[in-house]
Structures are given as C-alpha cells and as structure tokens.
C-alpha cells in the first residue's frame, strides 16, 4: 500500500504533463493549419461562384450582399457583365439534412431559372443522400433542377403532395432531398430580393 501511495501522485503528475504537452501540440498544429484550411475553403468558394454563375466581368465577392431567409444567412454574389446584371451565385444552406447542415452554391440566370449548383458541404449517408451533387442535375425522370425557375416549378419532392412537389427525390433519401431543395428555394428567394432591389422591372419575371 505504501508503494502505491508514493507512485500514485507521480502517475497523476506524469499524466498531467502528457496532457498539457498534447494540448500544446494540438494548439500549435491548429495555428499552423488554420490559415491554409481557410484559404482552401476560400478558393473552393471562388471556383464554385465561377462554375455556377452566368458570365461576369465584375468581382462578385466585392459586391456580395447578405440576406436572412428563414433564420439562415444567404450570400448573393451578383454577376454583372458590362454593367448589366446577368444573374448571381448564391451561397446558402439547410440545417434539415439527415445528418445536419448542407451548404450549397446555387447559380441563377437573370430570370431566376437555376443555371447550375455545387454542394459545398454535406455529411449525408454515403451512397444515398450524398448523391445530391449529381442526382439533381440528372435529366432522367423529373430529377433535374437545372433550368427550372422556383417561381414556376415547386421545388419539393414528388412525395410532398400538399406542395405539389415536382422533383424526384433521391431513392431512399427523402430527408436529404427535402433539405437540398429547401436550400435552393431559399437561395432563389435571396436572389429575388437582391435582383428586385437592383431592378424593379424584373418583378414580373421573378
């Protein structure tokens, strides 16, 4: 018993030192990797804007505006060409995915029709909800949202009969499908608010 009493404090001290050292190392690693990770995310965002927005000659990020839709922030990156608004890329999200948050960059033409999209972040089930990046651009059946205007086409899954859903959800991943489509509907609303603030004549199209 005497030997245990004398070594127990040493054990606690050793564990304390190891924990402190590990914590310090993690802090150093975080500081080293934080900036590169943030830069990587920034570059991915810039690339996504270029891929989904109509052709532009302005700097969408410098002219970005934020709108709050259903409690979530949506950032509109306007696409201007020769001083004329051509549409926008909109970064938004839904918190209602099967595994939580889904971040999307949606591109809209001037009239509000969906030009393209990129899924920036999701943690949905592999092989099911995670298929959203390709599923909703697939022309098969009623899967594709490309070219559709949320003001004219109900961006809800077909199962949502009360909303007259017009989009085929991902097989066995209805929750993920609903969340993705929700993010597009809200992104459209953010774009609509921005576009009307710039040109009220667009009202009849949006």
N, C-alpha and C positions, 0 to 999 in steps of 0.2 A: 504493500500500500504506500509505503514511504517513497518508493521509486516512482510510482505513478503520480504522486503529488508533486514531485520535483520536475517531472518531464512534461506534465500537462501544460503549465504556463509557457514552457518553451515551444510546445506544439502550437499553442494559440498564437504566440508571437511569430512563429515561422509562417503560419497560415496568413496572419495579418500582413506580414511583409510581402508574401507572394501575391496576395490580393491587391495590395497597394501598387506593386510593380506592374501587375497585369492591367490594372486600371489606368496607370500612367501610359503604358504602351498603347492601349486602345485609344487613349486621348491623342497621342502623337499620330497614330495611324489615321484617325478621323481627320485631324488637321491637314495631313498630307493628301488624303484622298478627296476631301470635301470639294475643293475647287475644281479638280478635273471632272468629278461627277457632275457638278453643276454646269460646267462648260459643255459636257457631253449632252446633257439634257437640253441646254440652250440651242446647241447645233441641231439636235433632233427636231426641236420645235421649229426652227427656221426652215429646215428641209421640208417638214410637214406643211408649212404655210405655202412654200413654193409648189408643192405637189398638188395641193387641193384647190388653191385659189385661181381665179382667172388670171390671165397675163397682166402684169403690172409693171410700172416704171417708177413707183414711189417706194417709200420704206414703210411697209405695213406696221412694223413694230413701233416705229416712232409715232404713228398716228393711231395707235390702238386705243380703244375705249372699252371700259368695263361696264357690264350691265348685270343686275341681280335678277335672276329668274327662279322663282320658287325657292328662294333662300340660298341659291348657289350662284357663284360668280362665273360669268361667261365673258371672255375677252374677244372683241371683234377686231380683226386685223384687216382693215379695208384695202381693197385692190383698186388703185386708180391707174388709168393709162391715158396719158396726155391730158391730165386734169379731169378726166371723166370717171365717175365711179363705175366699175365693171362688176363688182360683187365683193366677196370677202371670204376670209378664212375665220372660223370661229372656234375657239378652244373652250370646251365645256365638259361637263361631267354628269354622271348619275351616281347616286350613292346606293342605288337599289339593286345592284348586281347580286348574283348568287353568293359571291364572295366579297361583296362590298363595292368599292369605288371603281368606276370605269371612266377613263379620260379619253376624250375624242377630239380630233381636229376635223371639223366639217367645212367643206368648201361650198359656197353658194354663188350661182350666177346672179346677175343683176335682178332678174325677175323672181328670185327666191328658190329656183329649182336647185337641187343638190348636184353639184359638179363632181364631187369626189369626197372621200373621207379617209382618215387614218386613225387607227386605235393607238393612242399613245401609251396607255397603261391599263392593264386589267389583270385580275387574278382568278379568272373563271376556270371551271373544270377543264383540264386538257382533253381535247377531242370532242368537247361538247360546246359550252359557252365560249371557249377560247377561239372557236371557228368564226367569230363575228367579223374578223378582218376581211375574209374572203366571201363569206356567206351572203352578205347584204349587197354585194356587187355582182353576184352570180345571176345571169339572165334567166336561169331555169325557173319555171313557175312564176310565182309572184315574190321572189326573194329580193330582187334588186331594188335599192332606193335611188340609184343613180338616175338623174333626170327628172325625178319626181319633186313636185312642189308641195311642201307640207300644208299649204293653204288649200290645196285642192285634193290631195291624197291623204287619207287618215293613216298616219304612220303609227299604227298599232298592229299587233299580231292578229291574224285572222281569227284566233280563238276569242279575242275581245269583241264579241258581237255587239255589245252596247255602244262601243266606239266605232262600229262598222270597220274594224281593222282590215287593212288591205295588204299586209305584208306577211309572207310565210315565215314563221319563226324558225329558229334553229331546232332541228329534231332533238327532242328530249332536253331542251334548254330554254324553256319558255321564259323563265325569270331573267336570264341573261339577255334574251331577245327584247323583252319589255324594257329593260334598263337601257340597252343600246338605243332603241327607238326613242325613248324618253329624252336621251341626251341630244338626239338630232332635232326633236321638236323644240326643245328649249333653245338650242343653238340657233334654230331658224327664228325664233321669237326675238332673240338678241340681235340677230342680223336685221330683222324687220324694223326694230326700234331704231337701230343705227341708220338704216337706209332712209327711213321717213324723216329723221332729224336732218338729213342732208338734202333730201329732195322729196317734198311732199307730193309731187306729181306721181311718184311711184305707188301711191296709196291704192290705186285701182288694180295694180298688179300684185301687191303684197297683202 
